Amino acid sequence: MKLRKKLGVKLMGRTCRGICQMHKAEPAPNKIRYEIGQKRCTFCGIFMSIIDSRCICCKAVLRTKPRGKKGSNKNFRYSSK
């Protein structure tokens, strides 16, 4: 932080400029959004159908996996040694 002040570097904050609305994904059930290739921008709050890994609008990294853990261990097996 102090080094940035010495060098005079200013960091720009993220802002949603509305560009993402043009790339908004088609409605789909929430369970399969990531499976069909849609990505979510957590800052803009929408799902998009784009190839990039960053949001076109705010340059935030897009989420490609659901954050919930429901059912994530259904194939888990205990190993007995």
C-alpha positions as CSV (number, residue, x, y, z in Angstrom):
1,M,0.0,0.0,0.0
2,K,2.7,2.5,0.9
3,L,4.7,1.6,-2.2
4,R,1.7,2.4,-4.4
5,K,1.5,5.9,-2.8
6,K,5.2,6.5,-3.3
7,L,4.9,5.5,-7.0
8,G,1.7,7.4,-7.5
9,V,-0.1,4.3,-8.8
10,K,-3.9,4.4,-8.5
11,L,-5.9,1.3,-8.7
12,M,-9.2,1.5,-10.5
13,G,-12.2,-0.2,-8.7
14,R,-14.5,-2.6,-10.5
15,T,-17.7,-1.1,-11.9
16,C,-20.4,-2.7,-13.9
17,R,-20.8,-0.6,-17.1
18,G,-23.8,-2.5,-18.4
19,I,-21.9,-4.1,-21.3
20,C,-22.6,-7.5,-19.8
21,Q,-26.4,-7.2,-20.5
22,M,-25.7,-7.7,-24.2
23,H,-24.1,-11.1,-23.4
24,K,-26.6,-12.3,-20.9
25,A,-27.3,-16.0,-21.1
26,E,-30.6,-17.6,-22.0
27,P,-32.7,-18.7,-19.0
28,A,-31.9,-22.3,-17.9
29,P,-32.5,-24.3,-14.7
30,N,-29.9,-23.3,-12.1
31,K,-28.7,-27.0,-11.7
32,I,-27.4,-27.2,-15.3
33,R,-26.2,-23.6,-16.0
34,Y,-22.5,-24.5,-15.5
35,E,-22.9,-27.9,-17.3
36,I,-24.1,-26.2,-20.5
37,G,-21.2,-23.7,-20.5
38,Q,-22.7,-20.6,-18.8
39,K,-20.4,-18.6,-16.6
40,R,-21.3,-16.2,-13.7
41,C,-19.9,-12.9,-12.9
42,T,-20.2,-12.5,-9.2
43,F,-19.7,-8.7,-9.4
44,C,-22.3,-8.0,-12.1
45,G,-24.6,-10.8,-10.8
46,I,-25.5,-12.4,-14.2
47,F,-24.8,-15.5,-16.1
48,M,-23.1,-15.1,-19.5
49,S,-22.5,-17.3,-22.5
50,I,-19.0,-16.3,-23.5
51,I,-15.7,-18.1,-24.2
52,D,-13.5,-15.7,-22.1
53,S,-12.6,-16.4,-18.5
54,R,-13.1,-12.8,-17.5
55,C,-16.2,-10.6,-17.6
56,I,-16.4,-8.3,-20.6
57,C,-17.8,-5.5,-18.4
58,C,-15.8,-5.4,-15.2
59,K,-12.9,-7.8,-16.0
60,A,-13.6,-9.9,-12.9
61,V,-12.8,-13.6,-13.1
62,L,-16.0,-15.6,-14.1
63,R,-17.1,-18.5,-11.9
64,T,-17.3,-21.7,-13.9
65,K,-18.3,-24.1,-11.1
66,P,-21.1,-24.0,-8.6
67,R,-20.1,-23.0,-5.1
68,G,-22.5,-25.2,-3.3
69,K,-21.4,-28.6,-1.9
70,K,-24.7,-30.3,-2.1
71,G,-24.2,-33.8,-3.6
72,S,-20.5,-33.3,-4.2
73,N,-19.6,-36.4,-2.2
74,K,-22.2,-38.8,-3.6
75,N,-19.4,-40.9,-5.2
76,F,-17.2,-40.8,-2.2
77,R,-16.1,-44.2,-0.8
78,Y,-14.3,-45.1,2.3
79,S,-11.2,-47.2,1.8
80,S,-10.5,-49.8,4.5
81,K,-6.8,-50.6,5.0
